[in-house]
Amino acid sequence: VQLQASGGGLVQAGGSLRLSCAASGSIFAINSMGWYRQAPGKERELVATVTSGGSTYYADSVKGRFTISRLNAKKGGYLQMNSLKPEDTAVYYCTAEVDVAGMGPYDFWGTGTLVTVSS
């Protein structure tokens, strides 16, 4: 199973970006997805999660600005980021809990995508 994050870039404060997480491989089902971020010199932090049932969690710092969604049970999902702030600057990673060909679940991490918000 591979997770590929994309969609990062440079944006001005107040702008928007949509990150994508594309899943591939022997996926029976994605039980949940999440996004983490790590800013320079800081610990990695959880940004948002979504379960197969549609339940979501958001860090307080992004509530009301970010929206996590799933594409479907096997393909991945998105993180829509609006009203971006300079403090949102970080490398963003997608994660997923996956049932692999009827086994698992297992946790997978994707590649990171850099988001830079200028003031």
C-alpha positions as CSV (number, residue, x, y, z in Angstrom):
1,V,0.0,0.0,0.0
2,Q,1.3,3.4,-0.9
3,L,-0.1,6.9,0.0
4,Q,1.0,9.8,-2.1
5,A,0.3,13.3,-0.8
6,S,0.2,16.3,-3.2
7,G,-1.2,19.8,-3.6
8,G,1.2,21.7,-1.4
9,G,2.8,25.0,-2.5
10,L,3.3,28.6,-1.7
11,V,0.2,30.7,-0.9
12,Q,-0.4,34.1,0.7
13,A,-2.1,34.4,4.0
14,G,-5.8,34.2,3.6
15,G,-5.5,31.9,0.6
16,S,-6.6,28.3,0.1
17,L,-5.0,25.0,-0.9
18,R,-6.4,21.5,-1.4
19,L,-4.2,18.6,-0.5
20,S,-4.8,15.2,-2.0
21,C,-3.9,11.8,-0.6
22,A,-3.9,9.1,-3.3
23,A,-3.9,5.5,-2.1
24,S,-2.8,2.5,-4.1
25,G,-2.0,-1.1,-3.7
26,S,-3.9,-4.1,-2.3
27,I,-6.5,-2.2,-0.4
28,F,-9.5,-3.9,0.9
29,A,-10.8,-0.9,2.7
30,I,-9.6,2.3,4.2
31,N,-11.0,2.5,7.7
32,S,-9.8,6.0,8.5
33,M,-7.6,8.7,7.1
34,G,-5.7,11.5,8.8
35,W,-3.4,14.4,8.1
36,Y,-0.5,15.4,10.3
37,R,1.9,18.3,9.9
38,Q,5.4,19.2,11.1
39,A,6.7,22.7,11.1
40,P,10.4,23.4,11.2
41,G,11.8,22.8,14.7
42,K,8.4,21.5,16.0
43,E,6.9,18.2,16.9
44,R,4.6,16.5,14.4
45,E,1.0,17.3,15.2
46,L,-2.4,15.8,14.2
47,V,-4.4,18.1,12.1
48,A,-7.6,16.2,11.1
49,T,-9.0,12.7,10.8
50,V,-12.1,11.1,9.2
51,T,-13.5,7.6,9.7
52,S,-15.2,5.3,7.2
53,G,-18.5,6.4,8.9
54,G,-17.8,10.0,8.2
55,S,-16.9,11.1,11.8
56,T,-14.3,13.9,11.8
57,Y,-11.8,15.3,14.2
58,Y,-10.0,18.7,13.9
59,A,-7.2,20.2,15.9
60,D,-8.4,23.4,17.6
61,S,-6.0,25.4,15.5
62,V,-7.7,24.5,12.2
63,K,-11.3,24.2,13.2
64,G,-13.6,26.2,10.9
65,R,-10.8,26.6,8.3
66,F,-9.9,23.0,7.2
67,T,-12.1,20.3,5.9
68,I,-11.1,16.6,5.6
69,S,-12.9,14.3,3.3
70,R,-12.6,10.8,1.8
71,L,-12.8,10.1,-1.9
72,N,-14.2,6.6,-1.3
73,A,-13.3,3.4,0.6
74,K,-10.1,2.7,-1.4
75,K,-8.9,5.8,-3.2
76,G,-7.8,8.3,-0.6
77,G,-9.1,11.7,0.3
78,Y,-8.5,15.4,0.6
79,L,-7.7,18.2,3.0
80,Q,-9.3,21.5,2.0
81,M,-7.4,24.4,3.7
82,N,-9.0,27.9,3.7
83,S,-8.0,31.1,5.4
84,L,-4.5,29.9,5.6
85,K,-2.2,31.6,8.2
86,P,1.6,31.7,8.3
87,E,1.6,29.4,11.3
88,D,0.1,26.7,9.0
89,T,3.4,26.5,7.2
90,A,4.6,22.9,7.5
91,V,5.2,19.6,5.8
92,Y,1.8,17.8,5.7
93,Y,1.6,14.0,5.8
94,C,-1.4,11.8,5.1
95,T,-2.0,8.6,7.0
96,A,-4.5,5.8,6.7
97,E,-5.6,2.7,8.6
98,V,-6.1,0.1,6.0
99,D,-7.5,-3.4,5.7
100,V,-5.1,-5.1,3.3
101,A,-6.6,-7.8,1.2
102,G,-8.7,-8.9,4.1
103,M,-5.9,-8.6,6.7
104,G,-5.0,-5.9,9.1
105,P,-5.8,-3.2,9.9
106,Y,-2.4,-1.6,9.3
107,D,-1.3,2.0,9.6
108,F,0.4,3.6,6.6
109,W,2.1,6.9,6.2
110,G,2.4,8.8,2.9
111,T,5.0,11.1,1.6
112,G,4.9,14.7,2.7
113,T,3.9,17.8,0.8
114,L,5.2,21.3,1.8
115,V,2.8,24.1,2.5
116,T,4.3,27.6,2.8
117,V,2.0,30.5,3.8
118,S,3.5,33.9,3.4
119,S,2.4,36.9,5.4
